[in-house]
Amino acid sequence: MEKIPLVAVVGPTASGKTALSVEIAKALDGEIVSADSMQIYRGLDIATAKPSEDEKQGIPHHLMDFVDPCESFSVARFCELGHEAIKDIYSRKKLPIIAGGTGLYVDALLGAMRFEEQDEDLALRVLITTELQEKGIDKMLEEIRTFDPESAERLGIERNPKRIVRCIEVYRSTGMTQTELNKKQLNADPPYRTVKIGLSATDRDYLYDRIDRRVDQMMDNGLLEEARRFYDSDFGDTAAAAIGYKELLPYLEGEQDLDICIGSLKRSTRRYAKRQQTWFKRDPSIRWFMIDRLSFDDITSEAIDYIKKELL
C-alpha cells in the first residue's frame, strides 16, 4: 500500500517550530498534529508554550489541549490517536504535518514498531513505587544504571518519579529496556513517507537567549498565576512534571525569592533544550536549518522548496 506523505518539524524548545509548521501548512495545504507530551493537557497553556489562536492562523491543530491533567496518558495512546489524525487529514487531501519537541512521541509515531502498552502489573508497580519512596530517587537511578545506562542518564536529569517507576517496571516484567525499545523502533521500516525538518542554532548561546526571553514573556503572560492554580488543584502530579511549574514551587511555598526561581526555570529549560537536541541529532534523515544563520523567511522558503522536491 502506498505510504502517506508527511512532514515532521522538530527541534529544541524556542527554536520556532510552531511558526514554521504553520507557514508550511499555509503554503502546502496542511494540518498540524502536535507531538508535545505536555501540550496535550487542558489548562497547561503558558508553561507549555501552547500556541494561541492568532499564532495558529486558522490552521487546524490536532492532539492539543484535549486531556484532563488528572488523566493518565501514554505513548501508546498518543500513537493510536496520532495515526488516526494523520489518516483523517490525508483522507481530506491535506498534508499531515507533525510538529513538536518530544522526541519519543515523534519517533514512536513515525516508526513502524507497534508501540503498544505492555500488560500492566499493578502489584509490581506498587512494589516499585514503595521502593522508591523508601530508597529515594538516587538509589532507584543506580538500579536503572545497571541495566540501562542511557535511560538512567536521561531520568537523572528529569527526576520524574513516575517515569523512573515505569522504566524499572518494564524491565522487570519484560526483560527489555526502554533504550532497546527505542533502538528497535528507529531501525524499523517507517509507515509514512516522511520529510523531516529540524530547527536548531550553531551558536548555543543564541538559542539560550531565545529561551531566556521566552521565559520572561511567560512570566509577563501570567505563568506564576497558572502555576499557583495547578498546585492548588488536584493536578499536582502533572504540574510537578511540567517545566515551568516545579521551578516556581519554592516561591509559592515561601521558600525562595521569585528571581531565584525564574533563574532556575531558565536553567531547566536550557537543559531540556540540550536533551532535545541530543535526541534529534541521532537521526541522520533530518534536514537541519540554523535559526542564527538564516532569517525566518529564508528558512520557510528553503524548507518548503525542500519538501516539494523530496515529497510532493
C-alpha positions in Angstrom: 0.0 0.0 0.0 1.3 3.5 -0.8 2.7 5.3 2.2 1.1 8.6 3.3 3.3 11.6 2.7 4.1 13.5 5.8 6.2 16.4 7.1 7.8 16.5 10.6 9.1 19.7 12.1 11.3 19.1 15.1 14.0 20.7 17.3 14.6 22.2 20.7 12.2 24.5 22.5 12.1 28.1 21.4 13.5 27.3 18.0 10.4 28.4 16.1 8.7 25.0 15.3 5.2 26.3 15.7 5.7 29.3 13.4 7.4 27.3 10.7 4.9 24.5 10.8 2.1 27.0 10.4 3.8 28.6 7.4 4.3 25.2 5.8 0.7 24.3 6.4 -0.4 27.5 4.7 1.8 27.0 1.7 1.1 23.3 1.2 -2.5 23.0 2.3 -1.7 21.1 5.5 -2.9 20.5 9.0 -0.7 20.1 12.1 -0.5 17.2 14.6 1.2 18.2 17.8 3.9 16.0 19.2 4.3 17.6 22.6 3.9 15.5 25.7 2.6 18.4 27.8 0.5 20.4 25.3 -2.0 17.6 25.3 -3.3 18.8 28.8 -6.1 21.3 29.2 -5.1 24.3 31.1 -1.3 23.9 30.9 -1.1 26.8 28.4 1.6 29.3 29.3 4.1 26.8 30.7 3.9 24.6 27.7 4.0 27.5 25.2 0.7 26.3 23.7 0.1 28.4 20.5 -2.7 30.9 20.7 -5.5 31.1 18.1 -3.7 34.1 16.5 -0.4 32.0 16.3 -2.3 29.1 14.7 -3.5 31.5 11.9 -6.6 29.3 11.2 -4.6 26.1 10.7 -6.2 23.1 12.5 -4.0 21.7 15.3 -4.7 18.1 16.4 -3.8 16.3 19.7 -3.5 19.5 21.6 -5.5 20.6 24.7 -7.7 17.5 25.0 -6.6 15.6 28.1 -7.6 16.4 31.7 -4.5 16.8 33.8 -5.8 14.2 36.2 -5.9 11.5 33.4 -3.0 9.2 32.7 -1.7 9.3 29.1 0.8 7.0 27.4 3.0 7.0 24.3 0.9 4.1 23.0 -2.3 6.2 23.3 -0.6 9.1 21.6 0.4 6.8 18.7 -3.1 5.4 18.3 -4.6 8.9 18.2 -1.8 10.3 16.0 -2.2 7.6 13.4 -6.0 8.3 13.3 -5.4 12.0 12.9 -2.9 11.5 10.1 -5.2 9.2 8.2 -8.1 11.7 8.7 -6.0 14.6 7.4 -4.8 12.7 4.4 -8.3 11.4 3.6 -9.3 15.1 3.1 -6.4 15.6 0.7 -4.5 17.7 3.2 -0.8 17.3 4.1 -0.2 16.0 7.6 2.5 17.9 9.5 3.9 16.6 12.8 5.3 19.4 14.9 6.8 19.1 18.4 9.8 18.6 20.5 9.0 15.4 22.4 11.4 13.1 20.7 9.9 9.9 22.0 6.5 10.9 20.7 7.8 11.8 17.2 9.9 8.6 16.9 7.1 6.4 18.2 4.6 7.8 15.8 6.8 7.8 12.7 8.4 4.4 13.4 7.0 1.1 12.2 7.1 -0.6 15.5 3.6 -1.2 17.0 4.0 0.9 20.1 1.5 -0.9 22.3 1.1 -0.9 26.1 2.7 -3.7 28.0 0.3 -5.6 30.2 0.3 -3.6 33.5 1.3 -5.4 36.6 -0.3 -3.2 39.3 1.2 -5.2 42.1 4.7 -4.8 40.7 4.1 -1.1 40.2 3.0 -0.7 43.8 6.1 -2.6 44.9 8.5 -0.4 42.9 6.7 2.8 44.0 7.1 1.7 47.6 10.8 1.0 47.0 11.2 4.5 45.5 9.5 6.1 48.5 11.8 4.2 50.9 15.1 4.4 49.0 14.7 7.7 47.2 15.3 8.6 43.5 19.1 8.3 43.5 19.1 4.7 44.7 16.5 3.8 42.1 18.6 5.5 39.4 21.5 3.4 40.5 19.5 0.3 39.8 18.4 1.5 36.3 22.1 2.3 35.6 22.9 -1.4 36.0 20.7 -2.4 33.1 20.1 0.8 31.1 22.7 3.5 31.5 21.2 5.7 28.7 17.8 5.8 30.4 19.5 6.4 33.8 21.2 9.5 32.4 18.0 10.9 30.9 15.9 10.1 34.0 18.6 11.5 36.3 18.1 14.9 34.6 14.3 14.7 34.5 14.0 13.1 38.0 10.3 12.2 37.3 9.2 9.5 39.8 6.5 8.1 37.5 8.9 7.6 34.6 11.5 6.0 36.9 9.0 3.6 38.2 7.8 2.8 34.7 11.3 2.2 33.5 12.0 -0.4 36.2 8.6 -1.9 35.8 9.1 -2.5 32.0 12.5 -4.1 32.6 11.4 -6.4 35.4 8.3 -7.5 33.6 9.7 -8.0 30.1 13.5 -8.1 30.4 13.7 -5.4 27.7 15.0 -1.9 28.4 13.4 1.4 27.2 16.6 2.1 25.2 16.3 -1.2 23.4 12.7 -0.5 22.5 13.7 2.9 21.1 16.6 1.5 19.0 14.3 -1.3 17.7 11.8 1.3 16.7 14.4 3.6 15.0 15.7 0.7 12.9 12.2 -0.3 11.7 10.7 0.5 8.3 8.7 3.7 8.8 5.0 3.6 8.0 5.0 7.0 6.3 6.9 8.7 3.5 8.3 11.5 5.7 10.4 14.6 5.2 11.9 15.8 8.5 12.8 19.4 9.0 14.9 20.4 12.0 15.4 23.8 13.6 18.5 24.5 15.7 21.3 27.0 16.2 25.0 26.8 15.5 25.6 29.1 18.5 24.2 27.6 21.6 24.1 31.0 23.4 21.8 32.3 20.6 19.2 29.6 21.4 19.7 30.0 25.2 19.0 33.8 24.8 15.7 33.0 23.0 14.8 30.6 25.8 15.5 33.2 28.5 13.4 35.8 26.6 10.6 33.3 26.2 10.6 32.6 30.0 10.4 36.3 30.7 7.5 36.6 28.3 5.8 33.7 30.0 6.1 35.4 33.4 4.6 38.6 31.8 1.7 36.5 30.4 0.8 35.0 33.8 2.8 31.9 34.3 3.0 32.4 38.1 -0.7 32.5 38.4 -1.1 29.4 36.2 1.4 27.5 38.4 -0.4 28.6 41.6 -3.7 27.4 40.2 -2.4 24.0 39.4 -0.6 23.5 42.7 -3.8 24.5 44.5 -5.8 21.9 42.5 -5.8 18.1 42.4 -3.4 18.2 39.4 -0.2 18.5 41.4 1.5 15.4 39.9 1.0 16.6 36.3 2.1 20.1 37.2 5.1 18.8 39.0 6.3 17.1 35.8 6.0 20.3 33.7 8.9 22.6 33.3 7.6 26.0 34.4 5.7 24.8 37.4 8.0 22.9 39.6 10.7 25.6 39.4 8.2 28.1 40.8 7.0 26.0 43.7 9.7 27.2 46.1 8.4 30.7 45.7 4.8 29.7 46.0 5.7 27.9 49.3 7.6 31.0 50.5 11.0 29.3 50.5 12.8 31.3 47.8 12.8 34.6 46.1 11.0 34.8 42.8 14.1 35.9 40.9 15.9 32.8 42.0 13.1 30.6 40.9 12.9 32.3 37.5 16.7 31.7 37.1 16.1 28.0 38.0 13.3 27.9 35.3 15.6 29.3 32.7 18.3 26.7 33.5 15.9 23.8 33.5 14.5 24.9 30.1 18.1 25.2 28.7 18.9 21.7 29.9 15.7 20.4 28.4 16.6 22.0 25.0 20.0 20.4 25.2 18.4 17.0 25.8 16.1 17.6 22.8 19.0 18.4 20.5 20.9 15.3 21.7 17.8 13.2 20.9 17.1 14.5 17.4 20.8 14.7 16.4 20.8 10.9 16.3 18.5 10.9 13.3 20.5 11.4 10.0 17.4 11.9 7.9 16.6 15.3 9.4 17.3 18.3 7.2 18.6 21.0 9.6 18.1 24.8 9.3 20.1 27.1 11.6 18.0 29.9 13.0 21.1 32.0 13.8 22.3 31.7 10.2 19.1 32.3 8.2 16.2 34.6 8.6 12.8 33.1 9.3 11.6 33.9 5.8 14.6 32.3 4.2 14.2 29.2 6.4 10.5 29.0 5.4 11.2 29.4 1.7 14.0 26.8 1.7 12.1 24.3 3.8 9.0 24.5 1.5 11.2 24.1 -1.6 12.9 21.1 0.0 9.6 19.5 0.9 8.2 19.9 -2.6 11.4 18.4 -4.1 11.6 15.4 -1.7 7.9 14.6 -1.0 5.4 16.2 -3.3 
